[in-house]
Amino acid sequence: MCIDVYKLNATKGSKKSLYAHKAISTSINQAKQINTRTELLRVYTDFMEESNWWVVPENVSMMTIYAEAENTETVLFWIAPTGTETGSERKLIGYDIDGTDGWSYTWEFGSRTFHDHIQVQALGIDGSTQANMYINVHTP
């Protein structure tokens, strides 16, 4: 509700009332704006998590990576080896462009063993924001 402080105080000639009105109007308009920034709320796989590592059992050749995201147009799924300065070694393993059934990617990786980071990158519906989360995966 916007109270017109300027009109209330017009007879007093107060300049402060004009500034108060502008401040109240700005706050109300900001509250009405819709948040369109992309957000990643949670990332997980269909495997068990143990000590902050998702454990990929032996003799398994496929995993599904899930992302819970808001205000998202596309979700990219990347893998990179663990260690420092490995960002340039990351590889795109898949993407999801239809979040109506949830954001996920089922990856058939064959007989690969893991000690890696999976990066999930959400690209925003606003065309400018993105969010990233990482999970660790390993094969015992």
Disulfide bonds with the S-S distance in Angstrom:
none
